[in-house]
Amino acid sequence: MGKDIFAPVVMLFWLLAAVSAECQITWPGEKAFQGYSTLDQLAPAFTKDTTTYGRKYLIQALVPFVEKNGITAPAPDWLVQQIAKATMSHDPYLVYEAIVAAQELKIYSLSDTLVKVYQASRRRHGGVMQLIHTSIAGCLMKFNNPSSRHALANIAATPLPPKIACDIIPALKALSQVGDSTTTTTLSTLSSRVQFTRDSLTTSRIAADTGSVKSMGMVVAAVERTRQMILARGGAR
């Protein structure tokens, strides 16, 4: 009995040692990029594999590829278009990988596209909407340029029904870190609007929707906190 167990255990340890010493495990995207050293060389891989599954792994492999090859040049137009297209997918995990790639490859031109993705996320991505919202807000915060700050302000100023007004809070948190003096004007207008909506809900003769009142109260507080933080530091960082 002991010998029957001992032999397979020894074989397993031997195989593990062999894998560690001689092999390197690669993800599908990394495997597709083997032998290449520039981004333009990757175009055929994207042309060949257009499935959502395959595209997810290709985009996921971009950041390690860039780091491994010390690439500092801007992403070529064809790749920007591929990542932009991926952000519009109904597959939330492909969208997430595209957002990460856009952030790490510094594709600033996607700021306006990310606003549209953020606004459509509740409809498209359901249960993982918060992941998409947080990722986009973090990406635009990392960009931290006039275009990305304007994009965050556009997200924050989006009119939303009271029940889902809290959707803008990830964008507000990002603005609290990088918002500039032009942002405070947008926030002042937004604050007045959400305060009016909350007061209207609270004083309505119709039975108040307590969930909506609470949601609007959170947004009122978040908007004012964001505005005060921007004013306190005197503008963008």
C-alpha beads as a LAMMPS data file, in Angstrom:
LAMMPS data file: protein, C-alpha beads

237 atoms
236 bonds

1 atom types
1 bond types

-500.0 500.0 xlo xhi
-500.0 500.0 ylo yhi
-500.0 500.0 zlo zhi

Masses

1 110.0

Atoms # bond

1 1 1 0.000 0.000 0.000
2 1 1 2.807 2.397 0.978
3 1 1 4.741 1.674 -2.220
4 1 1 1.612 2.243 -4.329
5 1 1 1.283 5.789 -2.912
6 1 1 5.010 6.588 -2.846
7 1 1 5.633 6.155 -6.589
8 1 1 2.967 8.647 -7.815
9 1 1 4.072 11.224 -5.205
10 1 1 7.688 11.003 -6.361
11 1 1 6.574 11.326 -9.992
12 1 1 4.477 14.416 -9.162
13 1 1 7.406 16.176 -7.448
14 1 1 9.652 15.290 -10.376
15 1 1 7.184 16.800 -12.853
16 1 1 6.828 19.973 -10.798
17 1 1 10.589 20.370 -10.624
18 1 1 10.880 19.863 -14.384
19 1 1 8.216 22.473 -15.106
20 1 1 9.861 24.974 -12.756
21 1 1 13.323 24.424 -14.211
22 1 1 12.603 24.158 -17.934
23 1 1 9.186 25.561 -18.740
24 1 1 7.397 28.873 -18.536
25 1 1 3.629 28.954 -18.325
26 1 1 2.150 31.502 -20.719
27 1 1 -1.386 32.846 -21.066
28 1 1 -3.045 32.619 -24.498
29 1 1 -2.402 36.278 -25.318
30 1 1 1.242 36.076 -24.311
31 1 1 1.660 32.978 -26.443
32 1 1 0.219 34.799 -29.469
33 1 1 2.787 37.583 -28.985
34 1 1 5.856 35.367 -28.661
35 1 1 8.680 36.289 -31.009
36 1 1 7.542 39.879 -31.451
37 1 1 8.978 43.067 -29.971
38 1 1 6.908 45.960 -31.392
39 1 1 3.219 46.778 -31.183
40 1 1 2.761 46.928 -34.943
41 1 1 3.898 43.305 -35.187
42 1 1 0.833 42.327 -33.151
43 1 1 -1.706 43.492 -35.738
44 1 1 -2.054 40.046 -37.411
45 1 1 -2.891 38.448 -34.051
46 1 1 -5.809 40.860 -33.604
47 1 1 -6.951 40.261 -37.183
48 1 1 -6.793 36.489 -36.743
49 1 1 -8.676 36.231 -33.450
50 1 1 -11.836 38.326 -33.332
51 1 1 -13.735 36.295 -30.721
52 1 1 -14.603 37.983 -27.447
53 1 1 -12.689 35.282 -25.571
54 1 1 -9.576 35.637 -27.695
55 1 1 -9.672 39.430 -27.778
56 1 1 -9.867 39.510 -23.991
57 1 1 -6.589 37.620 -23.643
58 1 1 -4.852 39.594 -26.384
59 1 1 -5.675 42.916 -24.736
60 1 1 -4.790 41.538 -21.312
61 1 1 -1.334 40.635 -22.643
62 1 1 -0.590 44.116 -24.006
63 1 1 0.677 45.703 -20.789
64 1 1 3.162 42.878 -19.959
65 1 1 4.297 42.934 -23.605
66 1 1 4.980 46.683 -23.500
67 1 1 6.832 46.386 -20.188
68 1 1 8.882 43.389 -21.331
69 1 1 10.007 45.122 -24.528
70 1 1 10.534 48.572 -23.018
71 1 1 8.088 50.205 -25.426
72 1 1 7.546 53.912 -24.791
73 1 1 6.126 55.043 -28.153
74 1 1 2.384 55.844 -28.318
75 1 1 0.050 53.028 -29.296
76 1 1 -0.476 52.899 -33.082
77 1 1 -3.855 54.004 -34.431
78 1 1 -4.988 50.484 -35.295
79 1 1 -4.429 49.367 -31.699
80 1 1 -6.214 52.410 -30.280
81 1 1 -9.193 51.498 -32.470
82 1 1 -9.114 47.890 -31.250
83 1 1 -9.099 48.972 -27.604
84 1 1 -11.823 51.557 -28.219
85 1 1 -13.979 48.864 -29.828
86 1 1 -13.373 46.538 -26.878
87 1 1 -14.576 49.187 -24.397
88 1 1 -17.957 49.150 -26.152
89 1 1 -18.399 45.388 -25.750
90 1 1 -21.280 43.873 -23.794
91 1 1 -18.761 41.537 -22.137
92 1 1 -17.784 43.407 -18.944
93 1 1 -14.479 41.591 -18.537
94 1 1 -13.349 42.494 -22.044
95 1 1 -14.336 46.083 -21.248
96 1 1 -12.349 45.959 -18.022
97 1 1 -9.216 44.675 -19.774
98 1 1 -9.576 47.416 -22.392
99 1 1 -9.823 50.098 -19.689
100 1 1 -6.695 48.764 -17.976
101 1 1 -4.835 48.735 -21.297
102 1 1 -5.982 52.279 -22.123
103 1 1 -4.726 53.487 -18.748
104 1 1 -1.356 51.762 -18.845
105 1 1 -0.695 52.577 -22.507
106 1 1 -1.736 56.200 -21.839
107 1 1 -4.311 56.354 -24.613
108 1 1 -5.608 59.790 -23.660
109 1 1 -7.747 60.060 -26.795
110 1 1 -10.224 57.557 -25.308
111 1 1 -11.395 59.925 -22.556
112 1 1 -14.670 60.817 -24.305
113 1 1 -15.268 57.182 -25.257
114 1 1 -14.917 56.176 -21.608
115 1 1 -17.609 58.687 -20.660
116 1 1 -20.037 56.859 -22.979
117 1 1 -18.996 53.488 -21.573
118 1 1 -19.506 54.727 -18.004
119 1 1 -22.967 56.058 -18.816
120 1 1 -24.042 52.868 -20.609
121 1 1 -22.633 50.489 -18.014
122 1 1 -25.773 50.067 -15.905
123 1 1 -27.663 48.907 -18.985
124 1 1 -24.859 46.761 -20.425
125 1 1 -23.004 45.293 -17.479
126 1 1 -25.506 44.761 -14.711
127 1 1 -23.934 43.143 -11.672
128 1 1 -20.370 44.289 -12.418
129 1 1 -21.319 47.879 -13.235
130 1 1 -19.480 49.117 -10.148
131 1 1 -16.250 47.516 -11.381
132 1 1 -16.569 49.315 -14.717
133 1 1 -17.431 52.640 -13.096
134 1 1 -14.537 52.448 -10.666
135 1 1 -12.082 51.363 -13.372
136 1 1 -13.066 54.194 -15.712
137 1 1 -12.918 56.783 -12.946
138 1 1 -9.465 55.502 -11.958
139 1 1 -8.266 55.548 -15.563
140 1 1 -9.394 59.147 -16.143
141 1 1 -7.897 60.168 -12.811
142 1 1 -4.583 58.604 -13.848
143 1 1 -4.687 60.447 -17.197
144 1 1 -5.104 63.714 -15.249
145 1 1 -5.140 66.136 -18.174
146 1 1 -7.693 68.786 -19.221
147 1 1 -9.547 66.329 -21.460
148 1 1 -9.832 63.601 -18.811
149 1 1 -10.846 66.062 -16.089
150 1 1 -13.530 67.404 -18.414
151 1 1 -14.663 63.819 -19.035
152 1 1 -15.016 63.177 -15.304
153 1 1 -16.998 66.394 -14.918
154 1 1 -19.304 65.276 -17.749
155 1 1 -19.944 61.990 -15.961
156 1 1 -20.665 63.777 -12.694
157 1 1 -23.058 66.212 -14.367
158 1 1 -25.086 63.501 -16.112
159 1 1 -28.773 63.803 -15.132
160 1 1 -29.851 60.547 -13.492
161 1 1 -33.100 59.379 -11.896
162 1 1 -32.907 59.764 -8.092
163 1 1 -32.783 56.006 -7.436
164 1 1 -29.535 55.595 -9.376
165 1 1 -27.971 59.021 -8.822
166 1 1 -25.229 57.345 -6.766
167 1 1 -23.805 55.999 -10.034
168 1 1 -21.785 59.206 -10.354
169 1 1 -19.982 58.802 -7.021
170 1 1 -16.890 56.976 -8.429
171 1 1 -16.418 59.903 -10.841
172 1 1 -16.828 62.369 -7.976
173 1 1 -14.177 60.547 -5.945
174 1 1 -11.776 60.806 -8.881
175 1 1 -12.568 64.507 -9.308
176 1 1 -11.838 65.075 -5.638
177 1 1 -8.267 64.065 -6.416
178 1 1 -7.655 65.796 -9.766
179 1 1 -10.487 68.263 -10.399
180 1 1 -9.513 71.819 -11.357
181 1 1 -11.030 75.277 -11.007
182 1 1 -13.280 74.776 -14.034
183 1 1 -14.694 71.670 -12.379
184 1 1 -15.961 73.588 -9.351
185 1 1 -18.419 75.528 -11.530
186 1 1 -19.879 72.257 -12.805
187 1 1 -20.078 70.919 -9.264
188 1 1 -21.830 74.043 -7.970
189 1 1 -24.519 73.674 -10.635
190 1 1 -24.803 69.958 -9.933
191 1 1 -25.081 70.565 -6.190
192 1 1 -27.993 72.973 -6.658
193 1 1 -29.778 70.544 -8.944
194 1 1 -29.493 67.465 -6.730
195 1 1 -30.340 69.485 -3.622
196 1 1 -33.514 70.737 -5.323
197 1 1 -34.451 67.192 -6.347
198 1 1 -33.882 65.858 -2.851
199 1 1 -35.924 68.644 -1.273
200 1 1 -38.729 68.070 -3.769
201 1 1 -38.822 64.372 -2.941
202 1 1 -38.755 65.051 0.787
203 1 1 -41.592 67.605 0.778
204 1 1 -43.773 65.914 -1.829
205 1 1 -47.338 65.284 -0.734
206 1 1 -47.075 61.921 -2.402
207 1 1 -45.607 59.195 -0.199
208 1 1 -41.878 59.804 -0.320
209 1 1 -39.618 57.248 -1.941
210 1 1 -37.193 56.856 0.961
211 1 1 -34.645 55.026 -1.185
212 1 1 -34.485 57.892 -3.674
213 1 1 -34.297 60.499 -0.909
214 1 1 -31.415 58.637 0.709
215 1 1 -29.630 58.249 -2.628
216 1 1 -29.937 61.946 -3.412
217 1 1 -28.723 62.810 0.085
218 1 1 -25.551 60.783 -0.485
219 1 1 -24.973 62.532 -3.800
220 1 1 -25.509 65.978 -2.274
221 1 1 -22.877 65.206 0.370
222 1 1 -20.448 63.709 -2.157
223 1 1 -20.732 66.673 -4.534
224 1 1 -20.113 69.214 -1.795
225 1 1 -17.227 67.211 -0.329
226 1 1 -15.626 66.986 -3.764
227 1 1 -16.048 70.697 -4.407
228 1 1 -14.529 71.611 -1.051
229 1 1 -11.530 69.325 -1.594
230 1 1 -10.790 70.931 -4.975
231 1 1 -11.108 74.437 -3.533
232 1 1 -8.892 73.553 -0.564
233 1 1 -5.965 72.509 -2.727
234 1 1 -6.468 75.357 -5.209
235 1 1 -7.133 73.379 -8.382
236 1 1 -5.737 70.418 -10.248
237 1 1 -2.801 68.405 -8.956

Bonds

1 1 1 2
2 1 2 3
3 1 3 4
4 1 4 5
5 1 5 6
6 1 6 7
7 1 7 8
8 1 8 9
9 1 9 10
10 1 10 11
11 1 11 12
12 1 12 13
13 1 13 14
14 1 14 15
15 1 15 16
16 1 16 17
17 1 17 18
18 1 18 19
19 1 19 20
20 1 20 21
21 1 21 22
22 1 22 23
23 1 23 24
24 1 24 25
25 1 25 26
26 1 26 27
27 1 27 28
28 1 28 29
29 1 29 30
30 1 30 31
31 1 31 32
32 1 32 33
33 1 33 34
34 1 34 35
35 1 35 36
36 1 36 37
37 1 37 38
38 1 38 39
39 1 39 40
40 1 40 41
41 1 41 42
42 1 42 43
43 1 43 44
44 1 44 45
45 1 45 46
46 1 46 47
47 1 47 48
48 1 48 49
49 1 49 50
50 1 50 51
51 1 51 52
52 1 52 53
53 1 53 54
54 1 54 55
55 1 55 56
56 1 56 57
57 1 57 58
58 1 58 59
59 1 59 60
60 1 60 61
61 1 61 62
62 1 62 63
63 1 63 64
64 1 64 65
65 1 65 66
66 1 66 67
67 1 67 68
68 1 68 69
69 1 69 70
70 1 70 71
71 1 71 72
72 1 72 73
73 1 73 74
74 1 74 75
75 1 75 76
76 1 76 77
77 1 77 78
78 1 78 79
79 1 79 80
80 1 80 81
81 1 81 82
82 1 82 83
83 1 83 84
84 1 84 85
85 1 85 86
86 1 86 87
87 1 87 88
88 1 88 89
89 1 89 90
90 1 90 91
91 1 91 92
92 1 92 93
93 1 93 94
94 1 94 95
95 1 95 96
96 1 96 97
97 1 97 98
98 1 98 99
99 1 99 100
100 1 100 101
101 1 101 102
102 1 102 103
103 1 103 104
104 1 104 105
105 1 105 106
106 1 106 107
107 1 107 108
108 1 108 109
109 1 109 110
110 1 110 111
111 1 111 112
112 1 112 113
113 1 113 114
114 1 114 115
115 1 115 116
116 1 116 117
117 1 117 118
118 1 118 119
119 1 119 120
120 1 120 121
121 1 121 122
122 1 122 123
123 1 123 124
124 1 124 125
125 1 125 126
126 1 126 127
127 1 127 128
128 1 128 129
129 1 129 130
130 1 130 131
131 1 131 132
132 1 132 133
133 1 133 134
134 1 134 135
135 1 135 136
136 1 136 137
137 1 137 138
138 1 138 139
139 1 139 140
140 1 140 141
141 1 141 142
142 1 142 143
143 1 143 144
144 1 144 145
145 1 145 146
146 1 146 147
147 1 147 148
148 1 148 149
149 1 149 150
150 1 150 151
151 1 151 152
152 1 152 153
153 1 153 154
154 1 154 155
155 1 155 156
156 1 156 157
157 1 157 158
158 1 158 159
159 1 159 160
160 1 160 161
161 1 161 162
162 1 162 163
163 1 163 164
164 1 164 165
165 1 165 166
166 1 166 167
167 1 167 168
168 1 168 169
169 1 169 170
170 1 170 171
171 1 171 172
172 1 172 173
173 1 173 174
174 1 174 175
175 1 175 176
176 1 176 177
177 1 177 178
178 1 178 179
179 1 179 180
180 1 180 181
181 1 181 182
182 1 182 183
183 1 183 184
184 1 184 185
185 1 185 186
186 1 186 187
187 1 187 188
188 1 188 189
189 1 189 190
190 1 190 191
191 1 191 192
192 1 192 193
193 1 193 194
194 1 194 195
195 1 195 196
196 1 196 197
197 1 197 198
198 1 198 199
199 1 199 200
200 1 200 201
201 1 201 202
202 1 202 203
203 1 203 204
204 1 204 205
205 1 205 206
206 1 206 207
207 1 207 208
208 1 208 209
209 1 209 210
210 1 210 211
211 1 211 212
212 1 212 213
213 1 213 214
214 1 214 215
215 1 215 216
216 1 216 217
217 1 217 218
218 1 218 219
219 1 219 220
220 1 220 221
221 1 221 222
222 1 222 223
223 1 223 224
224 1 224 225
225 1 225 226
226 1 226 227
227 1 227 228
228 1 228 229
229 1 229 230
230 1 230 231
231 1 231 232
232 1 232 233
233 1 233 234
234 1 234 235
235 1 235 236
236 1 236 237
